[in-house]
Amino acid sequence: MNARTAALRAGLDRGWIEFKQTWTNRDDVIGQFVFVALFLGTLFFMRNATLPGTGFSLGAATVPGVLGAGIVFNGLNSTAGYLAIDREDGTLLRAKATPNGMLGYLVGKTTAVAMAQVTGILLVLVPCLFLFDSLAPDGVWSYVHLLWVLALGLVATLPLGAALGSLTNSPRSIALITLPIMGLGAISGIFYPITALPSWVQGIAQAFPMYWLGLGMRSALLPDSAVVVEIGQSWRPLPTLAVLVAWSVIGLALAPVLLRRMARREAGSSVAERREKAMQRVG
């Protein structure tokens, strides 16, 4: 077994361990279930509202959009946040000191985040399938469609999150990533049809993966009758595939370069300096 293969296996093992640890941490578990409960409660009260011009439930139409937005938010924000924290506490420096350590670290972190995302989606989707009988109308094919959108969404966002995290100086800088993502959520047709927004806003939203992930999720989980509120009254599968692949390529190209650049700058003195600043803020 060569060094890279060993690093990949170590990264997968690390990702599995980190994922399991999130379910032994009380705060993480409470936070996860509080979010799910709040979201399901909101959908419950939306169940009798309908999409404009249709008799289709607005609550059911919101489910796939929120799942798509969650992939983007967690893929970018969570990955970047973990990277910033591990940079500040010296974890990245220790990874750098081992052969192919940065490769193993990146594989482990993306594995842990991806598994957490899949779990979060299941915690939301399974109850919604009982709450809204109109979801997943094509049975098995709906879930197959959902899986390829989910897989491509993870590839399109996790490397980007790592790239953005490598540009941050500290965990407090993550707000610079969080706020734009929240802004994208407001214009990407997550909670209301994007066609209700001005055309120039629609154009901005379509340049980023959040809109396309929401659209892909809706095309997988909603019946064809719900397509009337989409742009061009079409699910646009080929543009969805093209945009998500393009963002995947961008992320996979940028992440290794930026992470290597960040790793070269890591040293014991820089970690000690960041810790000293953190202690001063606490004091």
Solvent accessible surface area in square Angstrom, and as a share of the most:
residue,aa,sasa,rsa
1,M,153,0.68
2,N,97,0.50
3,A,57,0.44
4,R,145,0.53
5,T,54,0.31
6,A,43,0.33
7,A,9,0.07
8,L,73,0.36
9,R,138,0.50
10,A,59,0.45
11,G,1,0.01
12,L,97,0.48
13,D,86,0.45
14,R,78,0.28
15,G,0,0.00
16,W,118,0.41
17,I,87,0.44
18,E,36,0.16
19,F,26,0.11
20,K,91,0.38
21,Q,104,0.46
22,T,45,0.26
23,W,84,0.30
24,T,115,0.67
25,N,70,0.36
26,R,186,0.68
27,D,101,0.52
28,D,70,0.36
29,V,40,0.23
30,I,91,0.46
31,G,41,0.40
32,Q,47,0.21
33,F,97,0.40
34,V,76,0.44
35,F,115,0.48
36,V,10,0.06
37,A,64,0.50
38,L,124,0.61
39,F,19,0.08
40,L,38,0.19
41,G,30,0.29
42,T,71,0.41
43,L,1,0.00
44,F,86,0.36
45,F,165,0.69
46,M,37,0.17
47,R,90,0.33
48,N,123,0.63
49,A,43,0.33
50,T,69,0.40
51,L,5,0.02
52,P,69,0.43
53,G,89,0.86
54,T,34,0.20
55,G,74,0.71
56,F,22,0.09
57,S,23,0.15
58,L,27,0.14
59,G,0,0.00
60,A,0,0.00
61,A,10,0.08
62,T,2,0.01
63,V,0,0.00
64,P,0,0.00
65,G,0,0.00
66,V,19,0.11
67,L,8,0.04
68,G,0,0.00
69,A,15,0.12
70,G,25,0.24
71,I,1,0.00
72,V,1,0.00
73,F,69,0.29
74,N,54,0.28
75,G,0,0.00
76,L,17,0.08
77,N,25,0.13
78,S,30,0.19
79,T,2,0.01
80,A,0,0.00
81,G,12,0.12
82,Y,96,0.37
83,L,3,0.01
84,A,2,0.01
85,I,85,0.43
86,D,17,0.09
87,R,28,0.10
88,E,26,0.11
89,D,57,0.30
90,G,3,0.03
91,T,20,0.11
92,L,1,0.01
93,L,46,0.23
94,R,138,0.50
95,A,12,0.09
96,K,80,0.34
97,A,86,0.67
98,T,72,0.42
99,P,116,0.73
100,N,52,0.27
101,G,13,0.12
102,M,38,0.17
103,L,43,0.21
104,G,9,0.09
105,Y,3,0.01
106,L,36,0.18
107,V,26,0.15
108,G,0,0.00
109,K,14,0.06
110,T,27,0.16
111,T,27,0.16
112,A,11,0.08
113,V,6,0.03
114,A,20,0.15
115,M,54,0.24
116,A,37,0.29
117,Q,9,0.04
118,V,56,0.32
119,T,29,0.17
120,G,17,0.16
121,I,14,0.07
122,L,95,0.48
123,L,46,0.23
124,V,6,0.04
125,L,7,0.04
126,V,70,0.40
127,P,49,0.31
128,C,0,0.00
129,L,51,0.25
130,F,174,0.72
131,L,60,0.30
132,F,11,0.05
133,D,140,0.72
134,S,34,0.22
135,L,9,0.05
136,A,12,0.09
137,P,66,0.41
138,D,98,0.51
139,G,32,0.30
140,V,112,0.64
141,W,189,0.66
142,S,3,0.02
143,Y,83,0.32
144,V,70,0.40
145,H,47,0.21
146,L,13,0.06
147,L,110,0.55
148,W,88,0.31
149,V,0,0.00
150,L,15,0.07
151,A,56,0.43
152,L,30,0.15
153,G,0,0.00
154,L,22,0.11
155,V,64,0.37
156,A,0,0.00
157,T,0,0.00
158,L,13,0.06
159,P,17,0.10
160,L,18,0.09
161,G,0,0.00
162,A,0,0.00
163,A,4,0.03
164,L,61,0.30
165,G,0,0.00
166,S,8,0.05
167,L,102,0.51
168,T,11,0.06
169,N,114,0.58
170,S,17,0.11
171,P,35,0.22
172,R,119,0.43
173,S,24,0.15
174,I,19,0.10
175,A,53,0.41
176,L,135,0.67
177,I,17,0.09
178,T,25,0.15
179,L,117,0.58
180,P,77,0.48
181,I,7,0.04
182,M,116,0.52
183,G,37,0.36
184,L,27,0.14
185,G,16,0.16
186,A,79,0.62
187,I,40,0.20
188,S,1,0.00
189,G,10,0.10
190,I,7,0.04
191,F,127,0.53
192,Y,114,0.44
193,P,17,0.11
194,I,3,0.01
195,T,62,0.36
196,A,65,0.51
197,L,56,0.28
198,P,69,0.43
199,S,93,0.60
200,W,175,0.61
201,V,15,0.08
202,Q,27,0.12
203,G,42,0.41
204,I,78,0.39
205,A,0,0.00
206,Q,43,0.19
207,A,58,0.45
208,F,71,0.29
209,P,7,0.05
210,M,3,0.01
211,Y,0,0.00
212,W,10,0.03
213,L,0,0.00
214,G,0,0.00
215,L,0,0.00
216,G,2,0.02
217,M,0,0.00
218,R,15,0.06
219,S,21,0.14
220,A,3,0.02
221,L,0,0.00
222,L,7,0.04
223,P,30,0.19
224,D,110,0.57
225,S,72,0.46
226,A,1,0.01
227,V,23,0.13
228,V,66,0.38
229,V,20,0.11
230,E,9,0.04
231,I,34,0.17
232,G,71,0.68
233,Q,115,0.51
234,S,43,0.28
235,W,36,0.13
236,R,49,0.18
237,P,79,0.50
238,L,135,0.67
239,P,54,0.34
240,T,3,0.01
241,L,76,0.38
242,A,61,0.47
243,V,32,0.19
244,L,0,0.00
245,V,64,0.37
246,A,49,0.38
247,W,51,0.18
248,S,8,0.05
249,V,90,0.52
250,I,71,0.36
251,G,0,0.00
252,L,99,0.49
253,A,61,0.47
254,L,80,0.40
255,A,3,0.02
256,P,52,0.33
257,V,81,0.47
258,L,28,0.14
259,L,9,0.04
260,R,135,0.49
261,R,99,0.36
262,M,6,0.02
263,A,11,0.08
264,R,169,0.62
265,R,149,0.55
266,E,5,0.02
267,A,44,0.34
268,G,45,0.44
269,S,87,0.56
270,S,27,0.18
271,V,9,0.05
272,A,58,0.45
273,E,92,0.41
274,R,36,0.13
275,R,121,0.44
276,E,103,0.46
277,K,102,0.43
278,A,25,0.19
279,M,133,0.59
280,Q,120,0.53
281,R,121,0.44
282,V,126,0.72
283,G,98,0.94
